[in-house]
Amino acid sequence: MNLRAFRSNRVVTPEGVRPAGILVEDETIRGVVSSSEIPVQAEIKDFGDLAILPGLVDSHVHVNEPGRTEWEGFFTATRAAAAGGYTLLVDMPLNSLPATTTVAALEQKRECARKTSRVDWALWGGLENGNQKEIELLAEAGVPGFKCFLIDPGIDGFQMVSEAELRAALPYVAKTRLPLLVHAELSGQIETAMSRLGNADWRQYETYLKSRPDEAELAAIEMLLAQCREFRFRLHIVHLATSKALGILRTAKSEGLQVTVETCPHYLFFCGEEIADSATLHKCAPPIRMRENREQLWEGLREGVIDLVATDHSPCPPEMKRLIEGNFLTAWGGIASLSVALPAMWTEARRRSFTLVDIARWMAEGPAKLAGLDERKGKITAGYDADFVIFDPEAEFTVSEERLYSRYRVSPYIGKQLGGTVRETYVRGRRVFASGEFPGEPIGRECRVRGF
């Protein structure tokens, strides 16, 4: 028996933070015990006052492989993940080519992920116009759910769905009992906003913000909740940016609708007042809104209307961010943050009196539950995979390119002072990151959801 004990004065469990030893046999947690209860034959790794959190789970990542590996790829994405304390990524069906809308495309992406992944992974299926018949096949093949857009995703290879097309597909989705993740913006409100802008200066962040109004999110969410009432499917709103939707989401949850909500670190860290003109590294969709909106999103997390935090990690080659001309209209909308999401969240969370237990709930337990993997991922408790992040909550650092491990080391977080550093990351009991290094061979493994 290969018995090890990971000991710390601050082990973050679902019940709270306490001194404990985590007993690990092979790849699995066998128990969480007091220091005096650690068996004498166990090999002990003592982390002192460093915190041990459950390995983070990111349920919203764009790895871009196959087809756009020059943007990212599993090799660099999973290194960035390990450096950030993530032990499981769930990859979106776009921006890869082909998109993961058929079983054949799913198998092609699986083959890529198996070769170079340093952390565990799962793959969302895609819902687009015309692939309703693929939904059940993808579910049987082990995807944890599906993603769709209600607006043009702005990239070749994946189609949006209209309201009518969504209605045609929802019976298939509901039958699988898997969640449908939706980019909730409607084009009508955005087209109206764009028409009002006229010849506005697209180097100004205010112009971009006005082009993606709160109303686009609100109208989409209202429509989706109506469909949820009718078809009784599991609805998940990705990257909520507007706090104005919290009221209708609160009501929907009180009705008992199967709706969950995520927001992202960038909506909780940055605010529109502080984004300089031409600072296109901050462009994402929906956009980062104003300071008061940010504070209301934090309150949505406190209340539980927002269930989880995912990165929406979406890298691209630097030239696509239009850094020289600073044009928000033509710049790619996406923020890469896997390596710094945990310290960015901790920096802002502790200012608002949240704890590491809250961080674990939002960034490990919640995403694992969304992906149907909460019986083995997202908690430090007996029977779960031995996935851990060793975290120093008191350390501080300034984000530099050396702290980023994505393919392109560009980020709106560069130069920001953050609190908390990831010291080590373990996947199923094996160390995959420590002190800027990635020991051993890639050991990432797919986590499949049992078919319906």
C-alpha positions in Angstrom: 0.0 0.0 0.0 1.4 3.4 -1.1 0.0 5.6 1.7 0.9 9.3 1.8 -0.3 12.1 4.0 -0.5 15.7 2.9 -0.5 17.8 6.1 -1.2 21.4 6.6 -2.5 23.8 9.3 -5.0 25.0 6.7 -6.7 22.3 4.8 -9.8 23.7 3.0 -12.6 21.2 3.3 -16.4 21.6 2.6 -16.8 22.0 6.3 -14.2 24.7 6.8 -10.5 25.3 7.1 -8.7 23.2 9.7 -5.4 21.5 10.6 -5.5 18.1 9.0 -3.7 15.3 7.2 -5.1 14.2 3.8 -4.5 10.5 3.5 -3.8 9.5 -0.1 -3.6 6.0 -1.4 -2.4 5.8 -5.1 -4.7 8.4 -6.8 -7.5 8.7 -4.3 -8.2 10.5 -1.0 -8.8 7.8 1.7 -9.6 10.2 4.5 -9.1 13.5 6.1 -7.8 13.1 9.7 -6.2 15.0 12.5 -2.4 15.1 12.6 -2.4 12.6 15.5 -4.4 10.1 13.4 -1.9 9.9 10.6 -0.7 6.3 10.4 2.9 5.8 11.3 3.6 4.0 8.0 2.4 7.0 5.9 4.9 9.1 4.0 4.2 12.7 5.2 4.5 15.9 3.1 4.1 18.7 5.6 3.1 22.1 4.2 3.0 24.0 7.5 0.9 27.1 7.2 0.4 26.9 3.4 -3.2 26.3 2.5 -4.2 23.1 0.7 -7.3 23.7 -1.5 -9.0 21.2 -3.7 -7.7 21.3 -7.2 -9.5 23.9 -9.1 -11.9 23.0 -11.9 -12.4 25.4 -14.9 -15.6 24.6 -16.8 -15.2 27.3 -19.4 -11.9 27.1 -21.4 -11.1 27.6 -25.1 -8.1 25.3 -25.8 -8.5 25.8 -29.6 -7.1 22.4 -30.6 -7.3 20.9 -33.2 -7.3 23.4 -36.0 -6.1 26.6 -34.2 -3.2 25.2 -32.1 -1.3 28.4 -33.0 -3.7 30.1 -30.7 -3.1 27.8 -27.7 -3.4 24.0 -27.6 -3.6 21.4 -24.9 0.2 21.5 -24.2 0.3 25.2 -23.3 -3.2 25.4 -21.9 -2.7 22.6 -19.4 0.7 24.0 -18.3 -1.0 27.4 -17.7 -3.8 25.5 -15.8 -1.3 23.6 -13.6 0.5 26.8 -12.8 -2.8 28.4 -11.7 -3.9 25.5 -9.5 -6.3 24.0 -11.9 -6.5 20.2 -12.1 -9.4 19.8 -14.5 -10.4 21.8 -17.6 -13.6 21.4 -19.5 -13.0 22.6 -23.1 -15.6 24.5 -25.1 -16.7 23.0 -28.5 -15.4 26.1 -30.4 -12.8 27.6 -31.4 -11.3 24.3 -32.6 -11.6 23.1 -36.1 -13.7 21.1 -36.5 -16.0 22.3 -33.7 -17.1 19.5 -31.3 -20.6 19.1 -32.8 -20.3 15.5 -33.9 -18.9 12.3 -32.4 -16.2 12.2 -35.1 -15.0 15.7 -34.1 -15.1 14.7 -30.4 -12.9 11.8 -31.1 -10.5 14.0 -33.0 -10.2 16.4 -30.1 -9.8 13.5 -27.6 -6.8 12.3 -29.6 -5.1 15.7 -29.3 -5.8 16.0 -25.6 -4.5 12.6 -24.7 -1.0 13.4 -26.0 0.0 16.5 -24.1 -2.4 17.3 -21.2 -0.8 17.9 -17.8 -4.1 18.1 -16.0 -7.4 16.1 -16.4 -9.9 17.2 -18.9 -13.4 16.8 -20.3 -15.0 18.1 -23.5 -18.3 19.9 -23.9 -20.4 19.1 -27.0 -21.7 21.9 -29.3 -25.2 22.8 -30.3 -25.6 24.7 -33.5 -28.2 25.0 -36.2 -28.8 21.6 -37.8 -27.0 19.2 -35.5 -30.0 18.3 -33.2 -29.6 14.7 -34.2 -26.1 14.7 -32.9 -27.1 15.7 -29.4 -28.0 12.2 -28.1 -25.0 10.7 -29.9 -22.7 13.1 -28.2 -24.3 12.4 -24.8 -23.8 8.7 -25.3 -20.2 9.3 -26.2 -19.6 11.0 -22.8 -19.8 14.7 -23.1 -20.9 16.4 -19.9 -23.3 18.9 -21.7 -23.6 21.3 -24.6 -22.8 24.9 -25.5 -24.6 27.2 -27.8 -24.5 30.9 -28.9 -27.6 33.1 -29.4 -25.4 35.6 -31.3 -22.7 35.2 -33.9 -19.7 33.8 -32.1 -17.4 35.8 -34.4 -15.4 32.8 -35.6 -15.6 30.4 -38.5 -16.6 26.8 -37.7 -19.4 27.3 -35.2 -22.9 28.6 -35.9 -25.3 30.5 -33.6 -28.8 29.3 -33.1 -31.9 31.5 -33.4 -34.8 31.2 -31.0 -36.7 29.0 -33.4 -33.7 26.7 -33.9 -33.1 26.6 -30.2 -36.7 25.5 -29.6 -36.3 22.7 -32.2 -33.2 21.4 -30.4 -34.4 21.7 -26.8 -36.4 18.4 -26.7 -33.2 16.6 -27.6 -31.2 18.4 -24.9 -33.9 17.9 -22.3 -33.9 14.1 -23.0 -30.2 13.8 -22.2 -30.7 15.5 -18.8 -27.3 17.3 -19.4 -26.9 21.0 -19.0 -27.1 23.5 -21.9 -24.5 26.3 -21.5 -25.6 29.4 -23.3 -23.8 32.6 -24.4 -26.7 34.9 -23.5 -26.7 38.0 -25.7 -29.2 38.8 -28.4 -28.2 40.4 -31.6 -31.2 42.7 -31.9 -30.3 44.8 -28.9 -26.6 44.9 -30.1 -27.6 46.0 -33.6 -29.7 48.8 -32.2 -26.9 49.9 -30.0 -24.4 49.8 -32.9 -26.7 51.9 -35.1 -26.8 54.6 -32.5 -23.0 54.8 -32.3 -22.6 56.2 -35.8 -19.0 57.3 -36.4 -17.9 56.8 -32.8 -14.2 56.4 -32.0 -13.6 52.7 -31.5 -10.4 53.3 -29.7 -12.5 54.5 -26.7 -13.5 51.8 -24.3 -16.8 53.6 -23.7 -17.7 53.0 -27.4 -17.2 49.3 -27.1 -19.2 49.2 -23.8 -22.1 51.0 -25.4 -22.1 48.5 -28.3 -22.8 45.5 -26.0 -25.5 46.9 -23.6 -26.9 45.2 -20.6 -30.2 44.8 -22.4 -28.7 42.3 -24.8 -27.9 40.0 -21.9 -31.2 40.7 -20.2 -33.4 39.9 -23.2 -31.5 36.7 -23.9 -31.8 35.5 -20.3 -35.5 36.3 -20.2 -36.0 34.3 -23.3 -34.0 31.4 -22.0 -35.9 31.3 -18.7 -39.2 31.1 -20.6 -37.8 28.2 -22.6 -36.6 26.6 -19.4 -40.1 26.8 -18.0 -41.5 25.2 -21.1 -39.0 22.5 -21.9 -37.7 21.8 -18.3 -34.1 21.4 -19.4 -30.9 22.2 -17.4 -29.9 25.8 -18.2 -26.5 27.3 -17.5 -25.8 30.9 -18.2 -22.1 31.4 -19.0 -20.0 34.5 -18.2 -22.7 36.7 -16.7 -21.5 40.3 -17.0 -24.6 42.3 -16.1 -25.9 42.5 -12.6 -29.2 43.7 -13.9 -30.1 40.1 -14.5 -29.7 39.0 -10.9 -33.3 39.7 -10.0 -34.9 37.5 -12.7 -32.3 34.8 -12.1 -33.1 34.9 -8.4 -36.8 34.5 -9.2 -36.2 31.7 -11.6 -34.3 29.8 -8.9 -37.0 30.4 -6.4 -39.4 28.8 -8.8 -37.3 25.7 -8.9 -36.1 26.0 -12.4 -32.9 24.1 -13.2 -30.8 27.2 -13.8 -27.2 27.8 -12.8 -25.0 30.9 -13.4 -21.3 31.6 -13.8 -19.3 34.8 -13.9 -15.6 35.3 -14.6 -12.6 36.6 -12.7 -12.2 39.6 -15.1 -15.8 40.8 -14.3 -15.0 40.6 -10.6 -11.5 42.2 -10.8 -11.6 45.0 -13.4 -14.2 47.7 -13.9 -15.0 49.9 -16.9 -13.9 53.2 -15.2 -10.3 51.9 -15.0 -10.0 50.6 -18.6 -7.9 53.0 -20.7 -8.8 53.8 -24.2 -7.0 51.5 -26.7 -6.5 48.9 -23.9 -7.8 46.1 -26.1 -6.3 43.4 -23.9 -9.5 44.0 -21.8 -11.9 43.2 -24.6 -14.2 40.3 -24.0 -17.9 39.6 -24.7 -20.0 40.5 -22.9 -17.9 43.4 -21.8 -16.4 44.3 -18.5 -19.0 46.8 -17.1 -18.8 49.5 -14.5 -17.6 49.5 -10.8 -21.1 49.4 -9.3 -22.0 46.5 -11.6 -18.9 44.6 -10.4 -19.9 45.1 -6.7 -23.4 43.7 -7.5 -21.9 40.6 -9.1 -19.9 40.0 -5.9 -23.2 40.3 -4.0 -24.7 37.8 -6.4 -22.0 35.4 -5.4 -22.6 36.1 -1.7 -26.3 35.4 -2.1 -25.8 32.3 -4.3 -27.6 33.6 -7.3 -24.3 33.2 -9.1 -23.1 29.6 -8.6 -19.6 29.5 -9.8 -16.6 31.3 -11.3 -15.0 30.1 -14.5 -12.2 31.8 -16.5 -13.6 31.8 -20.1 -9.9 31.5 -20.9 -9.8 32.6 -24.6 -6.3 33.3 -25.9 -5.3 34.4 -29.4 -2.1 35.5 -31.2 -1.2 39.0 -30.0 -1.8 40.7 -33.3 -5.4 39.7 -33.1 -5.8 42.0 -30.1 -4.9 45.0 -32.3 -2.5 46.3 -29.7 -0.9 48.9 -32.0 -4.0 50.5 -33.4 -6.0 49.9 -30.2 -9.3 49.3 -32.1 -12.0 47.7 -29.9 -14.2 47.0 -32.9 -11.7 44.7 -34.7 -9.8 43.3 -31.7 -10.4 39.7 -30.7 -12.6 39.4 -27.7 -11.1 37.1 -25.1 -9.0 37.1 -22.0 -6.4 34.5 -21.1 -6.2 34.0 -17.3 -5.7 30.4 -16.3 -2.3 31.1 -14.6 -3.5 34.0 -12.5 -7.3 33.5 -11.9 -6.9 32.1 -8.4 -4.8 35.0 -7.0 -6.9 37.5 -8.9 -10.0 36.1 -7.3 -8.4 35.8 -3.8 -7.2 39.4 -4.0 -10.7 40.7 -4.5 -12.5 38.1 -2.4 -10.6 38.7 0.8 -11.2 42.5 0.5 -14.9 41.6 0.8 -14.5 39.2 3.8 -14.8 36.0 1.7 -12.7 33.0 2.7 -10.8 30.2 1.0 -13.9 28.0 1.6 -15.8 30.4 -0.7 -13.0 30.2 -3.3 -13.1 26.4 -3.2 -16.9 26.4 -3.6 -16.9 28.8 -6.6 -13.8 27.5 -8.4 -13.7 23.8 -7.6 -16.9 22.4 -6.3 -19.3 24.4 -8.4 -17.7 23.8 -11.8 -17.3 20.1 -11.0 -21.0 19.9 -10.2 -21.9 21.6 -13.5 -19.8 19.1 -15.4 -21.4 16.2 -13.6 -18.0 15.2 -12.0 -18.8 16.2 -8.4 -18.6 12.7 -7.2 -14.8 12.6 -7.7 -13.6 16.2 -8.4 -13.8 19.6 -6.6 -13.6 18.6 -2.9 -11.1 17.4 -0.3 -13.0 14.4 1.1 -12.8 10.6 1.2 -13.3 8.9 -2.1 -12.3 11.9 -4.3 -9.4 12.2 -6.6 -6.3 13.5 -4.8 -6.3 16.8 -6.6 -4.8 19.7 -4.6 -3.3 23.1 -4.9 -0.8 24.3 -2.4 -1.5 28.0 -1.9 0.2 30.8 0.0 -2.6 33.2 0.8 -0.3 35.8 2.4 2.2 36.1 -0.4 2.0 39.0 -2.9 3.4 39.5 -6.4 3.3 41.7 -9.4 2.1 39.9 -12.5 4.8 39.6 -15.2 5.1 37.7 -18.4 7.1 35.1 -16.5 4.0 34.3 -14.4 2.0 33.4 -17.5 2.3 30.0 -19.2 -0.2 30.3 -22.1 1.2 30.2 -25.6 1.3 34.0 -25.8 2.2 35.8 -22.6 -0.1 38.8 -23.0 -2.7 39.7 -20.4 -4.6 42.7 -18.9 -3.3 41.4 -15.5 0.3 42.2 -16.3 1.5 44.8 -13.8 -1.3 44.2 -11.3 -0.4 43.5 -7.7 -2.1 40.2 -6.6 -2.3 38.4 -3.3 -1.7 34.7 -3.0 0.6 32.4 -5.0 0.3 28.8 -6.2 3.3 26.9 -4.8 2.4 23.4 -6.1 -0.3 21.5 -7.9 -1.2 17.8 -7.7 -3.3 15.8 -10.0 -4.5 12.4 -8.6 -1.6 12.6 -6.1 1.1 13.4 -8.6 2.9 16.8 -8.6 2.4 18.5 -11.9 3.6 22.0 -11.0 6.1 23.3 -8.5 8.2 26.5 -8.4 7.8 27.3 -12.1 8.6 23.8 -13.2 6.4 21.0 -14.6 7.9 17.7 -13.4 7.3 14.4 -15.1 5.4 13.4 -18.3 1.9 14.7 -19.1 -0.6 12.6 -17.1 -3.9 14.3 -17.9 -6.8 11.9 -18.3 -10.3 12.4 -19.7 -13.2 12.5 -17.2 -16.3 11.3 -18.9 -19.9 11.6 -17.8 -21.9 8.4 -17.8 -24.4 8.4 -20.7 -28.1 9.1 -20.0 
